[in-house]
Amino acid sequence: MTKHNANNERIKREYFTFLKDAKGNSEPTVDAAAKALNRFEVYNNHRDFKAFHIQQAIAFKKHLAEQNGQRTGEKLSKATLHATLTQLKGFFQWLAREPGYKSRLQYSDAEYFNLSDKDTRIATTQREQTAPTLEQITHVINTMPASTEIDRRNRALIAFTLLTGARDSAIASMKLKHVDLVADCVSQDAREVKTKFGKTFNTFFFPVGKEIRGMLAQWVSYLREDKLWGNDDPLFPATHIERGPSLQFEASGLERQHWSNATPIRKIFREAFVKAGLPYFNPHSFRNTLVQLGQNVCESPEQFKAWSQNLGHEKVLTTLTSYGEVACQRQGEIIRALATPQKGRQSNVSELAKALAKELRGTPLIEHLRASCAP
């Protein structure tokens, strides 16, 4: 069985370069395209892309729908099918414009990678995102040990994630100088911190309790005063591994360097939640927790805009549409509560509706808020 095709490999390299350098796509996006193309090539016995025919796309869609996932053992989800086929569609649309291929392929041929309208709706429907409650996170933090410096780092790590809602990749790259305990603020400087889309912004500590803030303050103090680390040292250093008395590699304190990626952070979260007797919630889920908290404590559009901005969102609609789902149980509570008239509700709702309408029309929300407050 053919395991590769030289012509295909060459044109794939050109496509990956196009995605990365022309389209500005990230490495994970390029990897997703490579994975989708490999799936198609394996199914198609690495036939030259110049011999592509719409029947290949139709047959591959049927084949893919019958495959089981390696992890679950169940049929691939509609979302996986949609993501894979979308990558293939994008590739063949690009390929149809390339020299040596545009005389053989039609741009419209790529449309045969589309799922049905019904399956596309199923694949792209936003599901309710699960998130831990504030009480669950606090319970996890309070049950974590603090006898060793690794234990204290792990506890401070989860406390910091709740305080800031920072993404795990940003946390892994953060330095001591990025934390300002006087202003209760974290500088997410994209020149040094791996923020999403390379955005630079400040995050002030969310109001989640003085005890949580205290754990972070103690950790920063330990690094600066006990270990005598400086501004450019990591806020959450990697674990030092060495050969122990049993000739096995084991953890022995902290390494004065950053984690190379966020995988160890997710492992720490998993172990902490499991040991606390709770289901695992990843670091990103804390952002959902903070959005739900903001929905409860913010009393004006300006407050929610500030809350949204604190999460690194340029537009409040990002917070509302990507993280702002109302949990089903809470939805019922709100609807039942609306049966009881409350003073002041109408003015708040009207003001929020006006502010959102302004943002939809392209006027920054904060400008509208300032204008509405002007004498």
C-alpha positions as CSV (number, residue, x, y, z in Angstrom):
1,M,0.0,0.0,0.0
2,T,1.3,3.4,-0.9
3,K,2.2,5.4,2.2
4,H,3.0,8.8,0.6
5,N,2.8,10.7,-2.7
6,A,5.8,13.0,-3.5
7,N,3.6,15.5,-5.5
8,N,1.1,15.6,-2.6
9,E,3.8,16.2,0.0
10,R,5.2,19.1,-2.0
11,I,1.9,20.9,-2.5
12,K,0.9,20.3,1.1
13,R,4.1,22.0,2.3
14,E,3.2,25.0,0.1
15,Y,-0.3,25.0,1.6
16,F,0.9,24.9,5.1
17,T,3.3,27.8,4.4
18,F,0.4,29.7,2.9
19,L,-1.7,29.1,6.0
20,K,1.0,30.1,8.4
21,D,2.8,33.0,6.6
22,A,0.0,34.4,4.4
23,K,-3.1,33.7,6.4
24,G,-1.4,34.1,9.8
25,N,-2.8,30.9,11.2
26,S,-1.4,29.4,14.4
27,E,0.4,26.1,14.6
28,P,-2.6,24.3,16.0
29,T,-4.7,25.4,13.0
30,V,-2.0,24.2,10.6
31,D,-1.8,20.9,12.5
32,A,-5.5,20.5,12.1
33,A,-5.2,21.0,8.4
34,A,-2.4,18.4,8.2
35,K,-4.4,15.9,10.2
36,A,-7.5,16.3,7.9
37,L,-5.4,15.9,4.8
38,N,-3.7,12.8,6.2
39,R,-7.1,11.3,6.9
40,F,-8.3,11.9,3.4
41,E,-5.0,10.6,1.8
42,V,-5.0,7.4,3.8
43,Y,-8.6,6.7,2.8
44,N,-7.8,7.6,-0.9
45,N,-4.6,5.5,-0.9
46,H,-2.5,8.6,-1.4
47,R,-3.8,9.2,-4.9
48,D,-2.4,12.3,-6.5
49,F,-4.5,15.4,-5.8
50,K,-4.5,16.1,-9.5
51,A,-6.8,13.1,-9.9
52,F,-9.3,14.4,-7.4
53,H,-13.0,13.9,-8.4
54,I,-16.1,14.9,-6.6
55,Q,-17.0,11.3,-6.0
56,Q,-13.9,11.0,-3.8
57,A,-15.3,13.7,-1.6
58,I,-18.8,12.2,-1.4
59,A,-17.3,8.7,-0.6
60,F,-15.0,10.1,2.0
61,K,-17.8,11.9,3.8
62,K,-19.7,8.6,4.1
63,H,-16.5,6.8,5.2
64,L,-15.8,9.4,7.8
65,A,-19.3,9.3,9.2
66,E,-18.9,5.5,9.8
67,Q,-15.6,5.8,11.7
68,N,-15.2,5.5,15.5
69,G,-13.1,7.8,17.6
70,Q,-10.0,6.3,19.1
71,R,-10.7,7.8,22.6
72,T,-14.4,7.2,22.9
73,G,-14.9,4.2,20.7
74,E,-18.1,5.9,19.4
75,K,-19.0,7.4,16.1
76,L,-17.2,10.6,15.3
77,S,-19.2,13.6,16.4
78,K,-20.8,16.0,13.9
79,A,-18.4,18.7,15.1
80,T,-15.4,16.5,14.3
81,L,-16.8,15.7,10.8
82,H,-17.5,19.4,10.2
83,A,-14.0,20.5,11.3
84,T,-12.3,17.8,9.2
85,L,-14.4,18.5,6.1
86,T,-14.0,22.2,6.4
87,Q,-10.3,21.9,6.4
88,L,-10.4,19.7,3.2
89,K,-12.8,22.2,1.6
90,G,-10.4,25.0,2.3
91,F,-7.5,23.1,0.9
92,F,-9.1,22.1,-2.4
93,Q,-10.4,25.6,-2.9
94,W,-6.9,26.9,-2.6
95,L,-5.5,24.0,-4.7
96,A,-7.9,24.8,-7.6
97,R,-6.1,28.2,-8.1
98,E,-2.6,26.8,-8.1
99,P,-0.5,26.2,-11.3
100,G,-0.7,22.6,-12.4
101,Y,-4.0,22.0,-10.6
102,K,-6.3,24.8,-11.8
103,S,-6.7,23.1,-15.2
104,R,-7.7,19.8,-13.5
105,L,-9.9,21.0,-10.6
106,Q,-12.9,23.2,-10.4
107,Y,-13.2,25.6,-7.5
108,S,-16.8,24.4,-6.9
109,D,-15.6,20.8,-6.6
110,A,-14.7,21.6,-3.0
111,E,-18.3,22.2,-2.2
112,Y,-18.9,18.4,-2.1
113,F,-17.1,18.3,1.2
114,N,-20.0,20.2,2.8
115,L,-22.2,18.4,5.3
116,S,-26.0,18.6,5.0
117,D,-27.6,21.7,6.4
118,K,-29.1,19.6,9.3
119,D,-25.7,18.1,10.2
120,T,-24.0,21.5,10.0
121,R,-26.5,23.0,12.4
122,I,-25.9,20.1,14.8
123,A,-22.1,20.5,14.5
124,T,-22.1,24.2,15.0
125,T,-24.7,24.6,17.7
126,Q,-23.3,26.2,20.9
127,R,-23.7,23.8,23.8
128,E,-24.0,24.9,27.4
129,Q,-20.4,25.1,28.7
130,T,-19.9,23.4,32.1
131,A,-18.0,25.4,34.6
132,P,-17.2,24.9,38.3
133,T,-19.0,27.0,40.9
134,L,-17.0,29.5,43.0
135,E,-17.7,27.3,46.0
136,Q,-16.3,24.2,44.2
137,I,-13.1,26.0,43.2
138,T,-12.6,27.4,46.8
139,H,-13.1,23.9,48.2
140,V,-10.4,22.5,45.8
141,I,-8.0,25.3,46.8
142,N,-8.6,24.9,50.5
143,T,-8.1,21.1,50.4
144,M,-4.8,21.3,48.6
145,P,-1.6,20.6,50.6
146,A,1.0,23.3,51.3
147,S,3.8,21.4,52.9
148,T,6.4,21.7,50.1
149,E,7.2,24.5,47.6
150,I,5.7,22.4,44.8
151,D,2.5,22.1,46.8
152,R,2.4,25.9,47.4
153,R,3.1,26.6,43.8
154,N,0.2,24.4,42.7
155,R,-2.2,26.0,45.2
156,A,-1.1,29.5,44.2
157,L,-1.5,28.5,40.5
158,I,-5.2,27.6,40.9
159,A,-5.8,30.7,43.1
160,F,-4.1,32.9,40.4
161,T,-6.3,31.4,37.7
162,L,-9.4,32.3,39.6
163,L,-8.2,35.7,40.5
164,T,-7.3,36.6,36.9
165,G,-9.1,34.3,34.5
166,A,-5.8,34.1,32.6
167,R,-5.4,31.4,29.9
168,D,-3.1,28.5,30.8
169,S,-0.6,29.4,28.0
170,A,-0.3,32.9,29.4
171,I,0.1,31.6,32.9
172,A,2.9,29.3,31.8
173,S,4.9,32.2,30.3
174,M,4.2,34.8,33.1
175,K,7.1,36.4,35.0
176,L,7.2,37.8,38.5
177,K,7.3,41.4,37.2
178,H,3.9,41.0,35.6
179,V,2.2,40.8,39.0
180,D,1.6,44.1,40.8
181,L,0.3,43.4,44.3
182,V,0.0,47.1,45.1
183,A,-2.5,47.7,42.3
184,D,-3.9,44.1,42.5
185,C,-3.2,43.8,38.8
186,V,-1.5,41.6,36.2
187,S,0.1,43.0,33.1
188,Q,-0.5,40.5,30.2
189,D,2.2,42.0,27.9
190,A,2.1,40.1,24.6
191,R,5.8,40.8,24.1
192,E,6.6,38.3,26.9
193,V,3.3,36.6,27.8
194,K,1.6,34.2,25.4
195,T,-1.8,35.9,25.1
196,K,-4.4,34.9,22.6
197,F,-4.0,36.8,19.3
198,G,-1.0,38.6,20.8
199,K,-3.2,41.1,22.7
200,T,-1.7,43.2,25.5
201,F,-4.0,44.2,28.3
202,N,-4.2,44.6,32.1
203,T,-6.2,42.3,34.3
204,F,-7.2,43.5,37.8
205,F,-7.9,40.8,40.4
206,F,-11.5,39.7,40.2
207,P,-13.4,40.0,43.6
208,V,-13.3,36.3,44.6
209,G,-12.1,36.6,48.2
210,K,-9.2,38.0,50.2
211,E,-8.0,34.5,51.1
212,I,-7.5,33.7,47.4
213,R,-5.5,36.9,46.9
214,G,-3.5,36.1,50.0
215,M,-2.3,32.8,48.7
216,L,-0.9,34.5,45.6
217,A,0.7,37.2,47.7
218,Q,2.4,34.6,49.9
219,W,3.7,32.8,46.9
220,V,5.1,35.9,45.3
221,S,6.7,36.8,48.6
222,Y,8.2,33.4,48.9
223,L,9.8,33.6,45.5
224,R,11.1,37.1,46.0
225,E,12.2,37.1,49.6
226,D,13.0,33.4,50.4
227,K,14.4,32.3,47.0
228,L,15.6,35.8,46.1
229,W,14.2,35.5,42.5
230,G,14.0,38.6,40.4
231,N,11.5,40.3,38.0
232,D,12.4,38.1,35.0
233,D,12.1,34.8,36.8
234,P,8.9,32.7,36.2
235,L,5.8,33.3,38.4
236,F,5.1,29.6,38.2
237,P,8.4,27.7,37.7
238,A,8.7,24.2,36.3
239,T,9.3,21.2,38.5
240,H,12.9,20.1,38.9
241,I,13.3,16.4,38.1
242,E,16.3,14.4,39.2
243,R,17.3,10.8,39.9
244,G,16.3,9.8,43.5
245,P,17.7,7.3,46.0
246,S,15.6,4.5,44.3
247,L,17.3,5.4,41.0
248,Q,13.9,6.6,39.7
249,F,13.3,10.1,38.3
250,E,11.3,12.2,40.8
251,A,10.3,15.7,41.6
252,S,12.7,17.6,43.9
253,G,11.8,21.3,44.1
254,L,11.5,24.0,41.5
255,E,13.5,24.7,38.3
256,R,14.3,28.4,37.7
257,Q,12.7,28.3,34.3
258,H,9.2,28.5,32.7
259,W,7.2,25.5,31.6
260,S,7.6,24.9,27.9
261,N,3.8,24.6,27.5
262,A,0.6,24.5,29.5
263,T,0.3,20.7,29.8
264,P,1.7,20.5,33.3
265,I,-0.8,23.2,34.4
266,R,-3.8,21.1,33.2
267,K,-2.3,18.1,35.0
268,I,-2.1,20.0,38.2
269,F,-5.8,21.1,37.8
270,R,-6.9,17.5,37.1
271,E,-5.1,16.1,40.1
272,A,-6.4,18.8,42.4
273,F,-10.0,18.4,41.4
274,V,-9.9,14.6,41.6
275,K,-8.3,14.6,45.0
276,A,-11.0,17.0,46.2
277,G,-13.6,14.5,45.1
278,L,-14.9,16.6,42.2
279,P,-15.0,16.2,38.4
280,Y,-12.1,17.7,36.5
281,F,-12.5,21.2,35.2
282,N,-9.7,22.6,33.0
283,P,-8.2,26.1,33.5
284,H,-10.2,27.6,30.7
285,S,-13.5,26.7,32.5
286,F,-12.6,29.3,35.2
287,R,-13.3,32.0,32.6
288,N,-16.9,30.7,32.3
289,T,-17.1,30.8,36.1
290,L,-16.0,34.4,36.2
291,V,-18.4,35.4,33.5
292,Q,-21.3,33.9,35.4
293,L,-20.1,35.7,38.5
294,G,-20.0,39.0,36.5
295,Q,-23.6,38.4,35.4
296,N,-24.6,38.2,39.0
297,V,-22.6,41.1,40.5
298,C,-22.5,43.7,37.6
299,E,-25.4,46.2,37.9
300,S,-24.8,48.4,34.9
301,P,-23.6,48.1,31.3
302,E,-20.4,50.0,32.2
303,Q,-19.6,47.5,35.0
304,F,-20.1,44.5,32.7
305,K,-18.0,46.2,30.0
306,A,-15.1,46.6,32.6
307,W,-15.6,42.9,33.6
308,S,-15.4,41.8,30.0
309,Q,-12.4,44.0,29.3
310,N,-10.7,42.4,32.4
311,L,-11.0,39.1,30.6
312,G,-9.2,40.5,27.6
313,H,-12.2,40.9,25.4
314,E,-12.3,44.0,23.2
315,K,-16.1,43.8,22.8
316,V,-18.6,42.9,25.4
317,L,-20.5,40.8,22.8
318,T,-17.6,38.4,22.9
319,T,-18.2,37.8,26.5
320,L,-21.9,37.4,26.1
321,T,-21.8,35.1,23.0
322,S,-18.8,33.0,23.8
323,Y,-19.0,32.7,27.6
324,G,-22.2,34.3,28.6
325,E,-24.6,31.4,28.3
326,V,-27.1,31.2,31.2
327,A,-27.1,27.8,32.8
328,C,-30.4,25.9,32.3
329,Q,-31.2,25.9,36.1
330,R,-30.3,29.6,36.4
331,Q,-32.5,30.3,33.3
332,G,-35.5,28.8,35.2
333,E,-34.7,30.9,38.3
334,I,-34.5,34.1,36.3
335,I,-37.8,33.5,34.4
336,R,-39.6,32.7,37.6
337,A,-38.2,35.8,39.3
338,L,-39.4,38.0,36.5
339,A,-43.0,37.2,37.5
340,T,-42.4,39.6,40.4
341,P,-42.1,43.2,39.4
342,Q,-38.9,45.0,40.6
343,K,-38.3,48.7,40.6
344,G,-35.5,49.9,38.4
345,R,-35.4,46.8,36.2
346,Q,-36.8,48.5,33.1
347,S,-34.2,51.3,33.1
348,N,-31.3,48.9,33.5
349,V,-32.6,46.7,30.7
350,S,-33.2,49.6,28.4
351,E,-29.8,51.1,29.0
352,L,-28.1,47.7,28.3
353,A,-30.1,47.2,25.1
354,K,-29.1,50.7,23.9
355,A,-25.5,50.0,24.7
356,L,-25.4,46.7,22.9
357,A,-27.2,48.2,19.9
358,K,-24.5,50.9,19.7
359,E,-21.8,48.2,19.7
360,L,-23.5,46.3,17.0
361,R,-23.5,49.4,14.9
362,G,-19.7,49.8,15.4
363,T,-19.7,52.4,18.2
364,P,-17.5,51.3,21.1
365,L,-19.7,50.5,24.1
366,I,-17.6,52.6,26.5
367,E,-18.0,55.7,24.3
368,H,-21.8,55.3,24.4
369,L,-21.7,54.8,28.2
370,R,-19.6,58.0,28.7
371,A,-21.9,59.9,26.4
372,S,-25.0,58.8,28.3
373,C,-23.4,59.8,31.6
374,A,-22.4,63.3,30.3
375,P,-24.3,66.3,31.9
